[in-house]
Amino acid sequence: MNANRTPHQERIIKNYYRNRDAIGIQKAQEAVTELYLSEGTKRVTVWKRLCSHLEKAGMTPEQIEHLREKDDPALVAEALSKMA
């Protein structure tokens, strides 16, 4: 399968997985901004995406569930600042 990739493509893939947690934190921070502004069904959609990003950033499922139950963007932002 690697025979079909160029060395450049291999480096891109390696860099992505090496920086996956940082990418997750950045995407989660962007989702927190959306969470502040959303309500109703849009808010549910943003939470789903945010949970995915928090997992990639290395947060435990228990922490994610706690934040989701509280439904407070400020708590999520605080937790992310501690991770970064």
C-alpha positions as CSV (number, residue, x, y, z in Angstrom):
1,M,0.0,0.0,0.0
2,N,2.9,2.4,0.7
3,A,4.2,1.7,-2.8
4,N,1.6,4.0,-4.2
5,R,2.7,7.0,-2.1
6,T,5.5,9.4,-2.8
7,P,8.0,10.3,0.0
8,H,6.4,13.7,0.2
9,Q,3.0,12.1,0.8
10,E,4.5,9.8,3.5
11,R,6.0,12.9,5.3
12,I,2.6,14.6,5.2
13,I,0.9,11.6,6.7
14,K,3.6,11.2,9.4
15,N,3.4,14.9,10.4
16,Y,-0.4,14.7,10.7
17,Y,-0.3,11.8,13.1
18,R,2.6,13.3,15.0
19,N,0.6,16.6,15.5
20,R,-2.8,15.0,15.9
21,D,-3.3,16.1,19.5
22,A,-2.4,19.7,18.6
23,I,-4.8,19.7,15.7
24,G,-7.5,18.3,17.9
25,I,-7.0,21.1,20.4
26,Q,-7.1,23.7,17.7
27,K,-10.3,22.3,16.2
28,A,-11.9,22.0,19.7
29,Q,-11.1,25.7,20.4
30,E,-12.8,26.6,17.1
31,A,-15.8,24.5,18.1
32,V,-16.0,26.2,21.5
33,T,-16.4,29.5,19.7
34,E,-19.3,28.1,17.7
35,L,-20.8,26.6,20.9
36,Y,-21.0,30.1,22.5
37,L,-23.0,31.3,19.5
38,S,-25.2,28.3,18.8
39,E,-28.5,27.1,20.3
40,G,-31.1,24.4,19.7
41,T,-30.3,21.7,17.2
42,K,-27.2,23.5,16.0
43,R,-25.8,23.3,19.5
44,V,-26.3,19.5,19.5
45,T,-24.4,19.2,16.2
46,V,-21.5,21.4,17.5
47,W,-21.3,19.3,20.7
48,K,-21.0,16.1,18.6
49,R,-18.1,17.6,16.6
50,L,-16.5,19.1,19.8
51,C,-16.6,15.7,21.5
52,S,-14.7,14.1,18.6
53,H,-12.1,16.8,18.7
54,L,-11.7,16.5,22.4
55,E,-11.1,12.7,22.1
56,K,-8.4,13.4,19.5
57,A,-6.8,16.0,21.8
58,G,-6.4,13.3,24.4
59,M,-9.2,14.0,26.8
60,T,-10.8,11.0,28.6
61,P,-14.4,10.0,27.9
62,E,-15.4,10.8,31.5
63,Q,-14.1,14.3,31.2
64,I,-15.9,14.8,27.9
65,E,-19.2,13.5,29.3
66,H,-18.8,15.8,32.4
67,L,-18.3,18.8,30.1
68,R,-21.2,17.8,27.9
69,E,-23.5,17.4,30.9
70,K,-22.6,20.9,32.2
71,D,-23.1,22.4,28.7
72,D,-20.9,25.4,29.6
73,P,-18.5,26.7,26.9
74,A,-16.4,28.4,29.5
75,L,-15.7,25.1,31.2
76,V,-14.6,23.6,27.9
77,A,-12.4,26.6,27.1
78,E,-10.8,26.3,30.6
79,A,-10.1,22.6,30.2
80,L,-8.6,23.2,26.7
81,S,-6.3,25.9,28.1
82,K,-5.0,23.4,30.6
83,M,-4.2,21.0,27.9
84,A,-2.4,23.4,25.6
